[in-house]
Amino acid sequence: MNPDASPAAPAQVPQIRYPRLDALRGFAIVWMAVFHFAFDLNHFRWIQQDFYRDPFWTLQRSLIVSLFLLCAGMGQALALHQQQSWSRFWRRWRQVAGCAVLVSLGSWWMFPRSFISFGVLHGMAVMLLLLRWAGPRLPNTACLLLGLLCLALPRWVQSPLFDSRWSNWVGLVTHKPIAEDYVPVLPWLGLMLWGFALGRWLLLRQQARGTGAAGLICGTVPGLLQPLAVLGRWSLSFYMLHQPVLIGLLTLAATMRT
């Protein structure tokens, strides 16, 4: 059976953009870039901050990842609403998974003792598969409850079996691994499920009331926010390029300083 075929879906469905969701994603990536710039300044010893224990930095990291995953969940709800084909989904998924491999290789080169074996892109690659399969089968109430369970489960269940680099991707670890980025399936799948439920709810509101609450993601954005919307459309490319550029510039600055 061809998974792309559906009696209710035409062969080609035009994919439209949602500028407000793009702008929200763009805001998240700018916030992430500012965070990484501060991290890089600390790495080059231009500032002295504890990015691993200081709540000011650890809270920002959690909020940035949460915003990314909420956007990803909403994006999946909108993609399914537009009857996105499996071939289009797999094309995008391969891009995310391929970039995750490159992040692991690059971080291993820079931080061999704390390289990223399962960071935000690795987590998104796995969670997108789960959401693509389970999302259409779950009502919104189930998404909310299952999301809450995902968030709570790592607090209730931990086992040394999940502490290795080959198994810590699940998230039920007894201690956080030493890594520059770590975004396991649990608890973070909960945020993506909530984003999926939110996106679907906004779409239902749009259908029921014309625009209504769905204008939060489906409406236009002011001209001042257009750059964020454009950036949000190219978030993966920006994610992959911004750190090499920042590190290159700071390396050049450090060379000129000496």
TORKOL-4160 file (C-alpha; in steps of 0.2 Angstrom, whole numbers, padded with zeros to 4 digits, m for minus):
258
<pt num="1" X="0000" Y="0000" Z="0000"/>
<pt num="2" X="0006" Y="0017" Z="m0004"/>
<pt num="3" X="0007" Y="0028" Z="0012"/>
<pt num="4" X="0005" Y="0044" Z="0002"/>
<pt num="5" X="m0011" Y="0038" Z="m0006"/>
<pt num="6" X="m0027" Y="0043" Z="0003"/>
<pt num="7" X="m0045" Y="0044" Z="m0004"/>
<pt num="8" X="m0047" Y="0061" Z="0004"/>
<pt num="9" X="m0031" Y="0068" Z="m0001"/>
<pt num="10" X="m0026" Y="0075" Z="m0019"/>
<pt num="11" X="m0010" Y="0069" Z="m0027"/>
<pt num="12" X="m0002" Y="0087" Z="m0025"/>
<pt num="13" X="m0008" Y="0098" Z="m0011"/>
<pt num="14" X="0000" Y="0116" Z="m0011"/>
<pt num="15" X="0010" Y="0119" Z="0004"/>
<pt num="16" X="0007" Y="0136" Z="0012"/>
<pt num="17" X="0018" Y="0146" Z="0025"/>
<pt num="18" X="0011" Y="0152" Z="0042"/>
<pt num="19" X="0021" Y="0168" Z="0044"/>
<pt num="20" X="0017" Y="0170" Z="0063"/>
<pt num="21" X="0024" Y="0152" Z="0066"/>
<pt num="22" X="0039" Y="0156" Z="0056"/>
<pt num="23" X="0042" Y="0172" Z="0066"/>
<pt num="24" X="0040" Y="0163" Z="0082"/>
<pt num="25" X="0053" Y="0150" Z="0076"/>
<pt num="26" X="0064" Y="0164" Z="0070"/>
<pt num="27" X="0063" Y="0172" Z="0087"/>
<pt num="28" X="0068" Y="0156" Z="0095"/>
<pt num="29" X="0083" Y="0154" Z="0083"/>
<pt num="30" X="0089" Y="0172" Z="0087"/>
<pt num="31" X="0088" Y="0169" Z="0105"/>
<pt num="32" X="0098" Y="0153" Z="0103"/>
<pt num="33" X="0111" Y="0162" Z="0093"/>
<pt num="34" X="0113" Y="0175" Z="0107"/>
<pt num="35" X="0115" Y="0161" Z="0119"/>
<pt num="36" X="0128" Y="0152" Z="0109"/>
<pt num="37" X="0137" Y="0168" Z="0106"/>
<pt num="38" X="0139" Y="0170" Z="0125"/>
<pt num="39" X="0144" Y="0152" Z="0127"/>
<pt num="40" X="0157" Y="0155" Z="0114"/>
<pt num="41" X="0164" Y="0170" Z="0122"/>
<pt num="42" X="0165" Y="0160" Z="0138"/>
<pt num="43" X="0174" Y="0146" Z="0128"/>
<pt num="44" X="0187" Y="0159" Z="0122"/>
<pt num="45" X="0188" Y="0166" Z="0140"/>
<pt num="46" X="0182" Y="0183" Z="0135"/>
<pt num="47" X="0169" Y="0181" Z="0149"/>
<pt num="48" X="0168" Y="0170" Z="0164"/>
<pt num="49" X="0151" Y="0161" Z="0166"/>
<pt num="50" X="0145" Y="0144" Z="0172"/>
<pt num="51" X="0134" Y="0138" Z="0158"/>
<pt num="52" X="0132" Y="0121" Z="0166"/>
<pt num="53" X="0125" Y="0126" Z="0183"/>
<pt num="54" X="0120" Y="0144" Z="0184"/>
<pt num="55" X="0101" Y="0145" Z="0183"/>
<pt num="56" X="0102" Y="0160" Z="0173"/>
<pt num="57" X="0109" Y="0150" Z="0158"/>
<pt num="58" X="0102" Y="0133" Z="0161"/>
<pt num="59" X="0084" Y="0141" Z="0162"/>
<pt num="60" X="0087" Y="0150" Z="0146"/>
<pt num="61" X="0093" Y="0134" Z="0137"/>
<pt num="62" X="0077" Y="0125" Z="0143"/>
<pt num="63" X="0066" Y="0139" Z="0137"/>
<pt num="64" X="0074" Y="0139" Z="0120"/>
<pt num="65" X="0073" Y="0120" Z="0118"/>
<pt num="66" X="0055" Y="0121" Z="0124"/>
<pt num="67" X="0050" Y="0135" Z="0111"/>
<pt num="68" X="0059" Y="0125" Z="0097"/>
<pt num="69" X="0049" Y="0109" Z="0101"/>
<pt num="70" X="0033" Y="0118" Z="0103"/>
<pt num="71" X="0035" Y="0126" Z="0086"/>
<pt num="72" X="0040" Y="0109" Z="0079"/>
<pt num="73" X="0024" Y="0101" Z="0086"/>
<pt num="74" X="0013" Y="0115" Z="0079"/>
<pt num="75" X="0022" Y="0113" Z="0062"/>
<pt num="76" X="0018" Y="0095" Z="0062"/>
<pt num="77" X="m0001" Y="0099" Z="0065"/>
<pt num="78" X="m0001" Y="0111" Z="0051"/>
<pt num="79" X="0008" Y="0100" Z="0039"/>
<pt num="80" X="m0004" Y="0086" Z="0042"/>
<pt num="81" X="m0019" Y="0098" Z="0040"/>
<pt num="82" X="m0011" Y="0102" Z="0023"/>
<pt num="83" X="m0011" Y="0083" Z="0019"/>
<pt num="84" X="0008" Y="0083" Z="0018"/>
<pt num="85" X="0014" Y="0068" Z="0009"/>
<pt num="86" X="0025" Y="0055" Z="0016"/>
<pt num="87" X="0038" Y="0058" Z="0003"/>
<pt num="88" X="0039" Y="0077" Z="0008"/>
<pt num="89" X="0040" Y="0072" Z="0026"/>
<pt num="90" X="0054" Y="0060" Z="0023"/>
<pt num="91" X="0064" Y="0073" Z="0013"/>
<pt num="92" X="0063" Y="0085" Z="0028"/>
<pt num="93" X="0067" Y="0071" Z="0040"/>
<pt num="94" X="0083" Y="0066" Z="0031"/>
<pt num="95" X="0089" Y="0084" Z="0032"/>
<pt num="96" X="0086" Y="0085" Z="0051"/>
<pt num="97" X="0094" Y="0068" Z="0054"/>
<pt num="98" X="0109" Y="0071" Z="0042"/>
<pt num="99" X="0112" Y="0088" Z="0051"/>
<pt num="100" X="0111" Y="0079" Z="0068"/>
<pt num="101" X="0125" Y="0067" Z="0062"/>
<pt num="102" X="0136" Y="0082" Z="0057"/>
<pt num="103" X="0133" Y="0090" Z="0074"/>
<pt num="104" X="0139" Y="0075" Z="0082"/>
<pt num="105" X="0155" Y="0075" Z="0071"/>
<pt num="106" X="0158" Y="0093" Z="0073"/>
<pt num="107" X="0156" Y="0093" Z="0092"/>
<pt num="108" X="0167" Y="0077" Z="0093"/>
<pt num="109" X="0181" Y="0087" Z="0085"/>
<pt num="110" X="0179" Y="0102" Z="0096"/>
<pt num="111" X="0174" Y="0093" Z="0113"/>
<pt num="112" X="0180" Y="0075" Z="0112"/>
<pt num="113" X="0175" Y="0072" Z="0130"/>
<pt num="114" X="0158" Y="0080" Z="0129"/>
<pt num="115" X="0153" Y="0078" Z="0111"/>
<pt num="116" X="0134" Y="0078" Z="0107"/>
<pt num="117" X="0128" Y="0061" Z="0104"/>
<pt num="118" X="0109" Y="0065" Z="0106"/>
<pt num="119" X="0106" Y="0084" Z="0106"/>
<pt num="120" X="0091" Y="0094" Z="0100"/>
<pt num="121" X="0092" Y="0088" Z="0081"/>
<pt num="122" X="0094" Y="0070" Z="0086"/>
<pt num="123" X="0079" Y="0072" Z="0098"/>
<pt num="124" X="0069" Y="0080" Z="0085"/>
<pt num="125" X="0072" Y="0067" Z="0072"/>
<pt num="126" X="0066" Y="0053" Z="0083"/>
<pt num="127" X="0051" Y="0063" Z="0090"/>
<pt num="128" X="0045" Y="0069" Z="0073"/>
<pt num="129" X="0044" Y="0050" Z="0068"/>
<pt num="130" X="0034" Y="0047" Z="0083"/>
<pt num="131" X="0023" Y="0062" Z="0081"/>
<pt num="132" X="0020" Y="0058" Z="0063"/>
<pt num="133" X="0014" Y="0041" Z="0067"/>
<pt num="134" X="0004" Y="0044" Z="0083"/>
<pt num="135" X="m0002" Y="0062" Z="0081"/>
<pt num="136" X="m0016" Y="0058" Z="0069"/>
<pt num="137" X="m0022" Y="0044" Z="0080"/>
<pt num="138" X="m0023" Y="0054" Z="0096"/>
<pt num="139" X="m0036" Y="0067" Z="0101"/>
<pt num="140" X="m0030" Y="0083" Z="0108"/>
<pt num="141" X="m0035" Y="0077" Z="0126"/>
<pt num="142" X="m0024" Y="0062" Z="0124"/>
<pt num="143" X="m0010" Y="0073" Z="0117"/>
<pt num="144" X="m0011" Y="0084" Z="0132"/>
<pt num="145" X="m0011" Y="0069" Z="0145"/>
<pt num="146" X="0002" Y="0059" Z="0136"/>
<pt num="147" X="0013" Y="0075" Z="0135"/>
<pt num="148" X="0011" Y="0077" Z="0154"/>
<pt num="149" X="0016" Y="0059" Z="0157"/>
<pt num="150" X="0031" Y="0061" Z="0146"/>
<pt num="151" X="0036" Y="0076" Z="0156"/>
<pt num="152" X="0033" Y="0067" Z="0173"/>
<pt num="153" X="0040" Y="0050" Z="0169"/>
<pt num="154" X="0059" Y="0054" Z="0170"/>
<pt num="155" X="0055" Y="0060" Z="0188"/>
<pt num="156" X="0047" Y="0044" Z="0193"/>
<pt num="157" X="0058" Y="0031" Z="0183"/>
<pt num="158" X="0077" Y="0031" Z="0182"/>
<pt num="159" X="0088" Y="0016" Z="0179"/>
<pt num="160" X="0107" Y="0013" Z="0176"/>
<pt num="161" X="0102" Y="0004" Z="0160"/>
<pt num="162" X="0098" Y="0021" Z="0152"/>
<pt num="163" X="0115" Y="0029" Z="0157"/>
<pt num="164" X="0126" Y="0024" Z="0142"/>
<pt num="165" X="0128" Y="0034" Z="0126"/>
<pt num="166" X="0118" Y="0020" Z="0117"/>
<pt num="167" X="0103" Y="0021" Z="0128"/>
<pt num="168" X="0102" Y="0038" Z="0136"/>
<pt num="169" X="0092" Y="0045" Z="0121"/>
<pt num="170" X="0077" Y="0038" Z="0130"/>
<pt num="171" X="0079" Y="0050" Z="0145"/>
<pt num="172" X="0076" Y="0039" Z="0160"/>
<pt num="173" X="0094" Y="0041" Z="0166"/>
<pt num="174" X="0100" Y="0042" Z="0184"/>
<pt num="175" X="0112" Y="0056" Z="0180"/>
<pt num="176" X="0113" Y="0068" Z="0166"/>
<pt num="177" X="0127" Y="0063" Z="0154"/>
<pt num="178" X="0142" Y="0074" Z="0151"/>
<pt num="179" X="0138" Y="0082" Z="0134"/>
<pt num="180" X="0137" Y="0099" Z="0126"/>
<pt num="181" X="0119" Y="0096" Z="0122"/>
<pt num="182" X="0107" Y="0083" Z="0128"/>
<pt num="183" X="0088" Y="0082" Z="0122"/>
<pt num="184" X="0082" Y="0065" Z="0126"/>
<pt num="185" X="0065" Y="0059" Z="0120"/>
<pt num="186" X="0058" Y="0060" Z="0138"/>
<pt num="187" X="0053" Y="0072" Z="0144"/>
<pt num="188" X="0055" Y="0083" Z="0128"/>
<pt num="189" X="0042" Y="0073" Z="0118"/>
<pt num="190" X="0029" Y="0081" Z="0130"/>
<pt num="191" X="0033" Y="0098" Z="0123"/>
<pt num="192" X="0031" Y="0093" Z="0105"/>
<pt num="193" X="0015" Y="0084" Z="0109"/>
<pt num="194" X="0008" Y="0100" Z="0117"/>
<pt num="195" X="0013" Y="0110" Z="0102"/>
<pt num="196" X="0004" Y="0097" Z="0091"/>
<pt num="197" X="m0011" Y="0099" Z="0101"/>
<pt num="198" X="m0010" Y="0118" Z="0102"/>
<pt num="199" X="m0008" Y="0119" Z="0083"/>
<pt num="200" X="m0023" Y="0108" Z="0080"/>
<pt num="201" X="m0034" Y="0117" Z="0092"/>
<pt num="202" X="m0029" Y="0134" Z="0084"/>
<pt num="203" X="m0034" Y="0126" Z="0067"/>
<pt num="204" X="m0051" Y="0121" Z="0074"/>
<pt num="205" X="m0054" Y="0138" Z="0081"/>
<pt num="206" X="m0050" Y="0145" Z="0064"/>
<pt num="207" X="m0062" Y="0134" Z="0055"/>
<pt num="208" X="m0076" Y="0138" Z="0068"/>
<pt num="209" X="m0073" Y="0156" Z="0069"/>
<pt num="210" X="m0065" Y="0162" Z="0053"/>
<pt num="211" X="m0049" Y="0167" Z="0060"/>
<pt num="212" X="m0050" Y="0169" Z="0079"/>
<pt num="213" X="m0036" Y="0161" Z="0089"/>
<pt num="214" X="m0028" Y="0153" Z="0074"/>
<pt num="215" X="m0022" Y="0171" Z="0069"/>
<pt num="216" X="m0008" Y="0168" Z="0082"/>
<pt num="217" X="0000" Y="0156" Z="0069"/>
<pt num="218" X="m0010" Y="0158" Z="0053"/>
<pt num="219" X="m0011" Y="0177" Z="0051"/>
<pt num="220" X="0001" Y="0189" Z="0044"/>
<pt num="221" X="0015" Y="0198" Z="0053"/>
<pt num="222" X="0020" Y="0216" Z="0054"/>
<pt num="223" X="0034" Y="0222" Z="0043"/>
<pt num="224" X="0045" Y="0224" Z="0058"/>
<pt num="225" X="0044" Y="0205" Z="0061"/>
<pt num="226" X="0046" Y="0200" Z="0043"/>
<pt num="227" X="0065" Y="0196" Z="0045"/>
<pt num="228" X="0061" Y="0184" Z="0059"/>
<pt num="229" X="0048" Y="0176" Z="0048"/>
<pt num="230" X="0061" Y="0174" Z="0034"/>
<pt num="231" X="0073" Y="0167" Z="0046"/>
<pt num="232" X="0061" Y="0155" Z="0053"/>
<pt num="233" X="0059" Y="0147" Z="0036"/>
<pt num="234" X="0077" Y="0144" Z="0035"/>
<pt num="235" X="0079" Y="0139" Z="0053"/>
<pt num="236" X="0089" Y="0122" Z="0050"/>
<pt num="237" X="0101" Y="0131" Z="0038"/>
<pt num="238" X="0104" Y="0145" Z="0051"/>
<pt num="239" X="0106" Y="0132" Z="0065"/>
<pt num="240" X="0120" Y="0123" Z="0056"/>
<pt num="241" X="0129" Y="0138" Z="0050"/>
<pt num="242" X="0129" Y="0151" Z="0064"/>
<pt num="243" X="0141" Y="0142" Z="0076"/>
<pt num="244" X="0155" Y="0139" Z="0063"/>
<pt num="245" X="0153" Y="0158" Z="0058"/>
<pt num="246" X="0153" Y="0164" Z="0077"/>
<pt num="247" X="0168" Y="0152" Z="0081"/>
<pt num="248" X="0177" Y="0158" Z="0066"/>
<pt num="249" X="0175" Y="0176" Z="0069"/>
<pt num="250" X="0180" Y="0174" Z="0088"/>
<pt num="251" X="0195" Y="0164" Z="0083"/>
<pt num="252" X="0200" Y="0178" Z="0071"/>
<pt num="253" X="0197" Y="0191" Z="0084"/>
<pt num="254" X="0207" Y="0181" Z="0097"/>
<pt num="255" X="0221" Y="0180" Z="0084"/>
<pt num="256" X="0221" Y="0198" Z="0081"/>
<pt num="257" X="0220" Y="0201" Z="0100"/>
<pt num="258" X="0237" Y="0192" Z="0103"/>
